[in-house]
């Protein structure tokens, strides 16, 4: 059964919370503001999220999951691992740039929230590294890549490309030459993996 617009769901609360955060910022947004935006009491919101911190963590996780979910399709593709790895890095960089450029207010809000929610960020990073590991493992199995330890290789790839996905570098992402720098780093990483 599809919920009616009046049915209060966790998803509706998270959507409203994003909008409230966009409008008020993380310092001023309250659960009462979220409840008001939904036309419900703040107690109704607390029935879904026991604390304000739990609500903020859920919003952060939802935001981060959008990126990892979009990349999971590339990991599952049945094509050359080198092309998959290049596509994965390109998609990650594009997603991060889009988030920073399309909605700078919400991006700034999420920068604050990710600092508060280290566990959600840690899980996100672990998922991204796991995706890289699966691509590296596929490359090793296909004889395309050489890596004694695909897990360690995946971590190294993730950290070596940090400038192009770590939000702390967002101010650099639109500078001239960034695309060329990105291509050079990915080319270097791929050359280092080739069997």
DABEL-V891390 format. One record per residue. N is the residue number from 1. RES is the residue in three letters. PSI is psi in degrees with one decimal (none if undefined). OMEGA is omega in degrees with one decimal (none if undefined). Layout:
BEGIN
((N:RES:PSI:OMEGA) (N:RES:PSI:OMEGA))
END
This chain:
BEGIN
((1:UNK:128.1:179.2) (2:UNK:131.0:179.9) (3:UNK:144.0:175.8) (4:UNK:162.8:179.6) (5:UNK:-24.7:-179.1) (6:UNK:-16.6:-179.1) (7:UNK:126.8:-179.8) (8:UNK:115.8:178.6) (9:UNK:162.4:176.4) (10:UNK:-39.5:-179.9) (11:UNK:-43.9:177.6) (12:UNK:-38.7:178.8) (13:UNK:-42.5:179.8) (14:UNK:-40.2:177.1) (15:UNK:-45.8:179.3) (16:UNK:-38.2:179.3) (17:UNK:-41.8:176.2) (18:UNK:-44.7:-179.0) (19:UNK:-41.7:178.4) (20:UNK:-42.0:177.9) (21:UNK:-39.2:178.8) (22:UNK:-42.4:-177.2) (23:UNK:-44.1:-170.7) (24:UNK:-18.7:-174.6) (25:UNK:162.8:-174.4) (26:UNK:-26.4:-178.0) (27:UNK:-31.3:-174.2) (28:UNK:-17.3:-178.1) (29:UNK:134.3:179.6) (30:UNK:165.3:175.5) (31:UNK:-33.6:176.9) (32:UNK:-39.9:176.6) (33:UNK:-42.3:179.0) (34:UNK:-46.6:179.9) (35:UNK:-42.6:179.1) (36:UNK:-43.2:179.8) (37:UNK:-29.1:-179.9) (38:UNK:-11.5:-177.5) (39:UNK:32.3:179.8) (40:UNK:173.5:175.9) (41:UNK:157.0:178.8) (42:UNK:-25.6:175.3) (43:UNK:-33.7:177.2) (44:UNK:-38.3:177.6) (45:UNK:-42.2:-179.4) (46:UNK:-21.0:175.2) (47:UNK:-28.0:178.5) (48:UNK:-35.2:-178.9) (49:UNK:112.7:-169.3) (50:UNK:-27.5:-179.0) (51:UNK:164.4:174.5) (52:UNK:-38.6:178.9) (53:UNK:-39.7:178.8) (54:UNK:-38.6:177.7) (55:UNK:-45.3:179.9) (56:UNK:-37.4:177.6) (57:UNK:-41.4:179.2) (58:UNK:-39.3:177.4) (59:UNK:-42.2:178.8) (60:UNK:-46.8:-179.7) (61:UNK:-42.6:179.4) (62:UNK:-42.9:-179.6) (63:UNK:-45.7:-179.5) (64:UNK:-38.0:-179.7) (65:UNK:-29.8:178.3) (66:UNK:-40.1:179.8) (67:UNK:-52.6:-176.6) (68:UNK:-34.4:177.5) (69:UNK:-39.6:-179.0) (70:UNK:-29.6:-179.8) (71:UNK:-23.8:-176.3) (72:UNK:-30.1:177.4) (73:UNK:-36.2:178.3) (74:UNK:-41.2:179.7) (75:UNK:-39.0:-175.3) (76:UNK:-10.1:-176.9) (77:UNK:147.0:178.2) (78:UNK:78.6:177.4) (79:UNK:175.4:-177.9) (80:UNK:128.4:-178.7) (81:UNK:-33.6:179.3) (82:UNK:-44.1:177.6) (83:UNK:-38.3:178.3) (84:UNK:-43.1:-179.2) (85:UNK:-42.7:177.6) (86:UNK:-44.3:179.8) (87:UNK:-38.6:-179.8) (88:UNK:-49.4:178.8) (89:UNK:-42.2:179.9) (90:UNK:-42.8:-179.8) (91:UNK:-38.9:178.2) (92:UNK:-47.4:179.7) (93:UNK:-44.3:-179.9) (94:UNK:-42.3:-179.5) (95:UNK:-44.1:-179.4) (96:UNK:-41.2:178.2) (97:UNK:-40.8:180.0) (98:UNK:-45.4:-179.8) (99:UNK:-40.8:-178.5) (100:UNK:-37.1:-173.4) (101:UNK:-34.5:-175.0) (102:UNK:-31.8:-176.2) (103:UNK:72.5:-174.2) (104:UNK:-32.3:179.5) (105:UNK:-46.2:-179.8) (106:UNK:-36.5:177.9) (107:UNK:-44.8:178.3) (108:UNK:-38.5:177.1) (109:UNK:-45.3:-178.8) (110:UNK:-27.7:175.0) (111:UNK:-41.2:177.8) (112:UNK:-46.5:-177.5) (113:UNK:-37.6:179.7) (114:UNK:-30.8:175.2) (115:UNK:-35.2:179.9) (116:UNK:-29.0:-169.8) (117:UNK:65.1:-178.0) (118:UNK:-32.8:-179.5) (119:UNK:-44.3:179.0) (120:UNK:-39.3:179.0) (121:UNK:-43.6:178.1) (122:UNK:-42.2:177.5) (123:UNK:-39.4:179.3) (124:UNK:-47.8:179.5) (125:UNK:-42.3:178.4) (126:UNK:-39.5:178.6) (127:UNK:-43.0:179.1) (128:UNK:-42.0:178.5) (129:UNK:-37.0:176.1) (130:UNK:-40.3:177.1) (131:UNK:-44.5:177.3) (132:UNK:-41.9:179.3) (133:UNK:-40.8:179.6) (134:UNK:-38.1:177.9) (135:UNK:-43.6:179.3) (136:UNK:-45.3:179.4) (137:UNK:-42.5:178.2) (138:UNK:-38.5:178.3) (139:UNK:-39.8:176.8) (140:UNK:-46.1:-179.6) (141:UNK:-33.6:-179.6) (142:UNK:-7.6:-177.7) (143:UNK:11.5:179.7) (144:UNK:-38.7:-178.3) (145:UNK:155.8:169.9) (146:UNK:126.4:178.9) (147:UNK:117.7:179.2) (148:UNK:-33.5:-177.7) (149:UNK:93.9:-178.1) (150:UNK:-31.6:179.2) (151:UNK:-46.4:178.3) (152:UNK:-37.8:178.5) (153:UNK:-42.3:179.3) (154:UNK:-43.0:177.5) (155:UNK:-42.2:-179.9) (156:UNK:-41.8:178.1) (157:UNK:-44.3:-179.1) (158:UNK:-47.9:-176.9) (159:UNK:-33.4:179.5) (160:UNK:-24.0:-178.6) (161:UNK:9.7:-172.5) (162:UNK:-38.4:-177.1) (163:UNK:-22.6:-174.0) (164:UNK:4.2:175.8) (165:UNK:-15.8:178.1) (166:UNK:121.7:-176.5) (167:UNK:-20.7:178.4) (168:UNK:-17.3:179.1) (169:UNK:6.6:-173.4) (170:UNK:-35.9:-178.7) (171:UNK:-24.7:-179.5) (172:UNK:-16.6:-168.4) (173:UNK:-24.2:-179.2) (174:UNK:5.8:-179.8) (175:UNK:149.7:177.3) (176:UNK:138.5:177.7) (177:UNK:-7.8:-177.0) (178:UNK:-41.1:178.3) (179:UNK:-43.9:179.3) (180:UNK:-40.0:177.0) (181:UNK:-43.2:178.5) (182:UNK:-50.0:-179.9) (183:UNK:-41.4:-179.8) (184:UNK:-41.5:179.5) (185:UNK:-46.0:-179.8) (186:UNK:-41.4:176.8) (187:UNK:-44.3:179.5) (188:UNK:-45.4:179.5) (189:UNK:-42.9:179.5) (190:UNK:-41.3:177.9) (191:UNK:-38.8:179.9) (192:UNK:-21.6:-179.5) (193:UNK:-21.7:-173.1) (194:UNK:136.8:179.9) (195:UNK:none:none))
END
